[in-house]
Amino acid sequence: MENVLLALTVVAAVVWIGLLLFWGQFWRADQRLDALGNYSPEDWPSVAVVIPARNEAELIGKAVRSHLTQSYPGDLSVVLVDDQSTDDTAKIAAQTAQGLKNSDSLTILPGKPLPAGWTGKLWAMEQGFRHLQQRLRPDYVLFTDADIEHHSASMQQLVAKAETEKLDLVSLMVQLRAQSFWEKLLIPAFVFFFQMLYPFPWVNNFNKKTAAAAGGCALIRFSALERINGLQPIRQALIDDCALGAAVKAGGPIWLGLSEKTRSLRPYPNLQSIWQMVTRSAYTQLNYSPWLLVGTVLGMALVYWVPPLGFIAGLALGKPMIALVGLVAWLLMARAYWPTLKLYDGSPLLALALPLIALLYSLMTLDSAYRHWIGQGGAWKGRIYSDGNL
């Protein structure tokens, strides 16, 4: 038994060494949007913002204001697609625009009923795209969520990045809210796991197949969006941002980074709210495969739980080698987590809590699978999506 435990801790340590050295340097969390640099054209490209919104009365005002007060020097318009909200989303958006300098730049589109074969958000985005295709035909489209507040220079930086590097897609994983106890504990890890699944340096390397995007902030060249026929090819995707990134990267270079200033206003005040957010798509990420689910849980156990258990068991059994290897693996894990945790001003002690955090996320993934099996998977904004049943 002791030999088995030693072997497992060694394997865990080797895995973490491999992740740190060879897995795209994902853990550095260093893919950031630069300042404007030397980009200063006489005529800036035109941009249209498309905001799909469903029952976002609480947050839509700040989101809309952040777009209408941009310092962007070029033509900038905002299209809010009201996805059949039952609250005052459209009314508050219109009231927010009143009195602002660029109030006439806001267009509110009443969303049409959801057709079969589409997810709600993608259908709203598609309606925004079709509206632009028929009227404005801007150089770029920014797809963003109704709970995202953009800093005033955000658009300039996004466009400058796309223009100087000839990118078809520039996307930001925005700063998620981390104020409550549960947000501070779990939200940075959510970003860390996302970077592990899709190492950003690999996403940003056109020679690598890895592709992803962050739906909260995705600037797309309009010609690239037309090239892929809008949102039609991914209309059933529940993880729509990564599907969009893959569709665009198939024909041109993309870039994905982290943001410190553009931020999500969405609150997750308790464990239940974060749990619901994760369970909505966790099993989808595994392609609804029971085998991938089992493999994921076993992999999480080996990589995240074995190191601290080996350290504690080694001390308890008087086996210093097991304790030492377990501690090394645990510290390597904490080292990998620290840059992302630092981005969220987290305590260094939370880096050592990653095994516990990983346990909670594993339970969420199992619950996501259970909800799918009983027909309650993918619930969001009053709609329930499941594999093959949109």
GINOR-V227886 format. One record per residue. N is the residue number from 0. RES is the residue in one letter. SS is DSSP state (hx for helix, st for strand, lp for the rest). NEAR is the number of other ideal C-beta (glycine too) atoms within 10 Angstrom. Layout:
n->N res->RES ss->SS near->NEAR
n->N res->RES ss->SS near->NEAR
This chain:
n->0 res->M ss->lp near->7
n->1 res->E ss->hx near->12
n->2 res->N ss->hx near->8
n->3 res->V ss->hx near->8
n->4 res->L ss->hx near->19
n->5 res->L ss->hx near->18
n->6 res->A ss->hx near->12
n->7 res->L ss->hx near->21
n->8 res->T ss->hx near->29
n->9 res->V ss->hx near->18
n->10 res->V ss->hx near->15
n->11 res->A ss->hx near->27
n->12 res->A ss->hx near->23
n->13 res->V ss->hx near->13
n->14 res->V ss->hx near->19
n->15 res->W ss->hx near->24
n->16 res->I ss->hx near->13
n->17 res->G ss->hx near->10
n->18 res->L ss->hx near->19
n->19 res->L ss->hx near->16
n->20 res->L ss->hx near->8
n->21 res->F ss->hx near->8
n->22 res->W ss->lp near->17
n->23 res->G ss->lp near->19
n->24 res->Q ss->lp near->17
n->25 res->F ss->hx near->24
n->26 res->W ss->hx near->22
n->27 res->R ss->hx near->15
n->28 res->A ss->lp near->24
n->29 res->D ss->lp near->13
n->30 res->Q ss->lp near->19
n->31 res->R ss->st near->12
n->32 res->L ss->lp near->20
n->33 res->D ss->lp near->11
n->34 res->A ss->lp near->9
n->35 res->L ss->lp near->13
n->36 res->G ss->lp near->10
n->37 res->N ss->lp near->6
n->38 res->Y ss->lp near->16
n->39 res->S ss->lp near->9
n->40 res->P ss->lp near->11
n->41 res->E ss->lp near->5
n->42 res->D ss->lp near->8
n->43 res->W ss->lp near->19
n->44 res->P ss->lp near->16
n->45 res->S ss->lp near->17
n->46 res->V ss->st near->26
n->47 res->A ss->st near->24
n->48 res->V ss->st near->27
n->49 res->V ss->st near->25
n->50 res->I ss->st near->28
n->51 res->P ss->st near->26
n->52 res->A ss->st near->27
n->53 res->R ss->lp near->21
n->54 res->N ss->lp near->17
n->55 res->E ss->lp near->28
n->56 res->A ss->lp near->17
n->57 res->E ss->lp near->16
n->58 res->L ss->lp near->20
n->59 res->I ss->hx near->26
n->60 res->G ss->hx near->16
n->61 res->K ss->hx near->15
n->62 res->A ss->hx near->25
n->63 res->V ss->hx near->27
n->64 res->R ss->hx near->15
n->65 res->S ss->hx near->21
n->66 res->H ss->hx near->27
n->67 res->L ss->hx near->20
n->68 res->T ss->lp near->13
n->69 res->Q ss->lp near->21
n->70 res->S ss->lp near->11
n->71 res->Y ss->lp near->21
n->72 res->P ss->lp near->14
n->73 res->G ss->lp near->17
n->74 res->D ss->lp near->15
n->75 res->L ss->st near->22
n->76 res->S ss->st near->20
n->77 res->V ss->st near->23
n->78 res->V ss->st near->22
n->79 res->L ss->st near->28
n->80 res->V ss->st near->27
n->81 res->D ss->st near->23
n->82 res->D ss->lp near->25
n->83 res->Q ss->lp near->17
n->84 res->S ss->lp near->21
n->85 res->T ss->lp near->10
n->86 res->D ss->lp near->13
n->87 res->D ss->lp near->15
n->88 res->T ss->hx near->25
n->89 res->A ss->hx near->20
n->90 res->K ss->hx near->14
n->91 res->I ss->hx near->19
n->92 res->A ss->hx near->26
n->93 res->A ss->hx near->15
n->94 res->Q ss->hx near->12
n->95 res->T ss->hx near->18
n->96 res->A ss->hx near->22
n->97 res->Q ss->lp near->8
n->98 res->G ss->lp near->7
n->99 res->L ss->lp near->15
n->100 res->K ss->lp near->8
n->101 res->N ss->lp near->15
n->102 res->S ss->hx near->12
n->103 res->D ss->hx near->10
n->104 res->S ss->hx near->18
n->105 res->L ss->st near->21
n->106 res->T ss->st near->18
n->107 res->I ss->st near->18
n->108 res->L ss->st near->18
n->109 res->P ss->st near->11
n->110 res->G ss->lp near->20
n->111 res->K ss->lp near->13
n->112 res->P ss->lp near->6
n->113 res->L ss->lp near->16
n->114 res->P ss->lp near->10
n->115 res->A ss->lp near->5
n->116 res->G ss->lp near->10
n->117 res->W ss->lp near->20
n->118 res->T ss->lp near->21
n->119 res->G ss->hx near->19
n->120 res->K ss->hx near->24
n->121 res->L ss->hx near->25
n->122 res->W ss->hx near->22
n->123 res->A ss->hx near->28
n->124 res->M ss->hx near->28
n->125 res->E ss->hx near->22
n->126 res->Q ss->hx near->22
n->127 res->G ss->hx near->25
n->128 res->F ss->hx near->24
n->129 res->R ss->hx near->13
n->130 res->H ss->hx near->16
n->131 res->L ss->hx near->20
n->132 res->Q ss->hx near->14
n->133 res->Q ss->hx near->8
n->134 res->R ss->lp near->12
n->135 res->L ss->lp near->17
n->136 res->R ss->lp near->12
n->137 res->P ss->lp near->19
n->138 res->D ss->lp near->18
n->139 res->Y ss->st near->26
n->140 res->V ss->st near->25
n->141 res->L ss->st near->24
n->142 res->F ss->st near->28
n->143 res->T ss->st near->27
n->144 res->D ss->st near->22
n->145 res->A ss->lp near->28
n->146 res->D ss->lp near->21
n->147 res->I ss->st near->25
n->148 res->E ss->st near->20
n->149 res->H ss->lp near->27
n->150 res->H ss->lp near->15
n->151 res->S ss->lp near->12
n->152 res->A ss->lp near->17
n->153 res->S ss->hx near->26
n->154 res->M ss->hx near->24
n->155 res->Q ss->hx near->19
n->156 res->Q ss->hx near->24
n->157 res->L ss->hx near->25
n->158 res->V ss->hx near->26
n->159 res->A ss->hx near->22
n->160 res->K ss->hx near->20
n->161 res->A ss->hx near->24
n->162 res->E ss->hx near->17
n->163 res->T ss->hx near->13
n->164 res->E ss->lp near->11
n->165 res->K ss->lp near->9
n->166 res->L ss->lp near->22
n->167 res->D ss->lp near->22
n->168 res->L ss->st near->26
n->169 res->V ss->st near->27
n->170 res->S ss->st near->29
n->171 res->L ss->st near->29
n->172 res->M ss->st near->27
n->173 res->V ss->st near->27
n->174 res->Q ss->st near->20
n->175 res->L ss->lp near->19
n->176 res->R ss->lp near->18
n->177 res->A ss->lp near->22
n->178 res->Q ss->lp near->11
n->179 res->S ss->lp near->17
n->180 res->F ss->hx near->10
n->181 res->W ss->hx near->18
n->182 res->E ss->hx near->20
n->183 res->K ss->hx near->17
n->184 res->L ss->hx near->18
n->185 res->L ss->hx near->21
n->186 res->I ss->hx near->22
n->187 res->P ss->hx near->25
n->188 res->A ss->hx near->22
n->189 res->F ss->hx near->20
n->190 res->V ss->hx near->21
n->191 res->F ss->hx near->24
n->192 res->F ss->hx near->17
n->193 res->F ss->hx near->18
n->194 res->Q ss->hx near->27
n->195 res->M ss->hx near->17
n->196 res->L ss->hx near->12
n->197 res->Y ss->lp near->20
n->198 res->P ss->lp near->22
n->199 res->F ss->hx near->25
n->200 res->P ss->hx near->17
n->201 res->W ss->hx near->18
n->202 res->V ss->hx near->28
n->203 res->N ss->lp near->19
n->204 res->N ss->lp near->15
n->205 res->F ss->lp near->13
n->206 res->N ss->lp near->6
n->207 res->K ss->lp near->13
n->208 res->K ss->lp near->11
n->209 res->T ss->lp near->19
n->210 res->A ss->lp near->21
n->211 res->A ss->lp near->24
n->212 res->A ss->lp near->30
n->213 res->A ss->lp near->23
n->214 res->G ss->lp near->23
n->215 res->G ss->lp near->24
n->216 res->C ss->st near->25
n->217 res->A ss->st near->26
n->218 res->L ss->st near->26
n->219 res->I ss->st near->26
n->220 res->R ss->st near->22
n->221 res->F ss->hx near->20
n->222 res->S ss->hx near->13
n->223 res->A ss->hx near->19
n->224 res->L ss->hx near->23
n->225 res->E ss->hx near->13
n->226 res->R ss->hx near->15
n->227 res->I ss->lp near->19
n->228 res->N ss->lp near->12
n->229 res->G ss->lp near->20
n->230 res->L ss->lp near->26
n->231 res->Q ss->hx near->13
n->232 res->P ss->hx near->14
n->233 res->I ss->hx near->23
n->234 res->R ss->lp near->18
n->235 res->Q ss->lp near->15
n->236 res->A ss->lp near->22
n->237 res->L ss->lp near->20
n->238 res->I ss->lp near->15
n->239 res->D ss->hx near->21
n->240 res->D ss->hx near->22
n->241 res->C ss->hx near->22
n->242 res->A ss->hx near->21
n->243 res->L ss->hx near->29
n->244 res->G ss->hx near->26
n->245 res->A ss->hx near->20
n->246 res->A ss->hx near->23
n->247 res->V ss->hx near->24
n->248 res->K ss->hx near->23
n->249 res->A ss->lp near->14
n->250 res->G ss->lp near->12
n->251 res->G ss->lp near->16
n->252 res->P ss->lp near->17
n->253 res->I ss->st near->28
n->254 res->W ss->st near->24
n->255 res->L ss->st near->29
n->256 res->G ss->st near->20
n->257 res->L ss->st near->21
n->258 res->S ss->st near->24
n->259 res->E ss->st near->13
n->260 res->K ss->st near->15
n->261 res->T ss->st near->23
n->262 res->R ss->st near->19
n->263 res->S ss->st near->22
n->264 res->L ss->lp near->19
n->265 res->R ss->lp near->18
n->266 res->P ss->lp near->14
n->267 res->Y ss->lp near->22
n->268 res->P ss->lp near->13
n->269 res->N ss->lp near->12
n->270 res->L ss->hx near->15
n->271 res->Q ss->hx near->10
n->272 res->S ss->hx near->14
n->273 res->I ss->hx near->21
n->274 res->W ss->hx near->19
n->275 res->Q ss->hx near->15
n->276 res->M ss->hx near->18
n->277 res->V ss->hx near->19
n->278 res->T ss->hx near->23
n->279 res->R ss->lp near->20
n->280 res->S ss->lp near->18
n->281 res->A ss->hx near->23
n->282 res->Y ss->hx near->29
n->283 res->T ss->hx near->18
n->284 res->Q ss->hx near->18
n->285 res->L ss->lp near->19
n->286 res->N ss->lp near->10
n->287 res->Y ss->lp near->17
n->288 res->S ss->lp near->12
n->289 res->P ss->hx near->11
n->290 res->W ss->hx near->9
n->291 res->L ss->hx near->15
n->292 res->L ss->hx near->19
n->293 res->V ss->hx near->12
n->294 res->G ss->hx near->12
n->295 res->T ss->hx near->19
n->296 res->V ss->hx near->15
n->297 res->L ss->hx near->10
n->298 res->G ss->hx near->13
n->299 res->M ss->hx near->18
n->300 res->A ss->hx near->17
n->301 res->L ss->hx near->15
n->302 res->V ss->hx near->20
n->303 res->Y ss->hx near->23
n->304 res->W ss->hx near->17
n->305 res->V ss->hx near->25
n->306 res->P ss->hx near->28
n->307 res->P ss->hx near->21
n->308 res->L ss->hx near->19
n->309 res->G ss->hx near->28
n->310 res->F ss->hx near->21
n->311 res->I ss->hx near->15
n->312 res->A ss->hx near->19
n->313 res->G ss->hx near->22
n->314 res->L ss->hx near->14
n->315 res->A ss->hx near->10
n->316 res->L ss->hx near->13
n->317 res->G ss->lp near->8
n->318 res->K ss->lp near->17
n->319 res->P ss->hx near->10
n->320 res->M ss->hx near->13
n->321 res->I ss->hx near->26
n->322 res->A ss->hx near->19
n->323 res->L ss->hx near->15
n->324 res->V ss->hx near->26
n->325 res->G ss->hx near->28
n->326 res->L ss->hx near->19
n->327 res->V ss->hx near->19
n->328 res->A ss->hx near->27
n->329 res->W ss->hx near->26
n->330 res->L ss->hx near->16
n->331 res->L ss->hx near->20
n->332 res->M ss->hx near->26
n->333 res->A ss->hx near->20
n->334 res->R ss->hx near->13
n->335 res->A ss->hx near->22
n->336 res->Y ss->hx near->24
n->337 res->W ss->hx near->18
n->338 res->P ss->hx near->17
n->339 res->T ss->hx near->24
n->340 res->L ss->hx near->24
n->341 res->K ss->hx near->13
n->342 res->L ss->hx near->20
n->343 res->Y ss->lp near->20
n->344 res->D ss->lp near->9
n->345 res->G ss->lp near->20
n->346 res->S ss->lp near->10
n->347 res->P ss->hx near->11
n->348 res->L ss->hx near->9
n->349 res->L ss->hx near->19
n->350 res->A ss->hx near->22
n->351 res->L ss->hx near->15
n->352 res->A ss->hx near->17
n->353 res->L ss->hx near->23
n->354 res->P ss->hx near->19
n->355 res->L ss->hx near->15
n->356 res->I ss->hx near->20
n->357 res->A ss->hx near->19
n->358 res->L ss->hx near->14
n->359 res->L ss->hx near->17
n->360 res->Y ss->hx near->20
n->361 res->S ss->hx near->18
n->362 res->L ss->hx near->14
n->363 res->M ss->hx near->21
n->364 res->T ss->hx near->20
n->365 res->L ss->hx near->16
n->366 res->D ss->hx near->16
n->367 res->S ss->hx near->25
n->368 res->A ss->hx near->22
n->369 res->Y ss->hx near->13
n->370 res->R ss->hx near->20
n->371 res->H ss->hx near->21
n->372 res->W ss->hx near->13
n->373 res->I ss->lp near->8
n->374 res->G ss->lp near->9
n->375 res->Q ss->lp near->13
n->376 res->G ss->lp near->24
n->377 res->G ss->lp near->21
n->378 res->A ss->st near->14
n->379 res->W ss->st near->16
n->380 res->K ss->lp near->14
n->381 res->G ss->lp near->10
n->382 res->R ss->st near->14
n->383 res->I ss->st near->14
n->384 res->Y ss->lp near->21
n->385 res->S ss->st near->19
n->386 res->D ss->lp near->14
n->387 res->G ss->lp near->7
n->388 res->N ss->st near->9
n->389 res->L ss->lp near->21
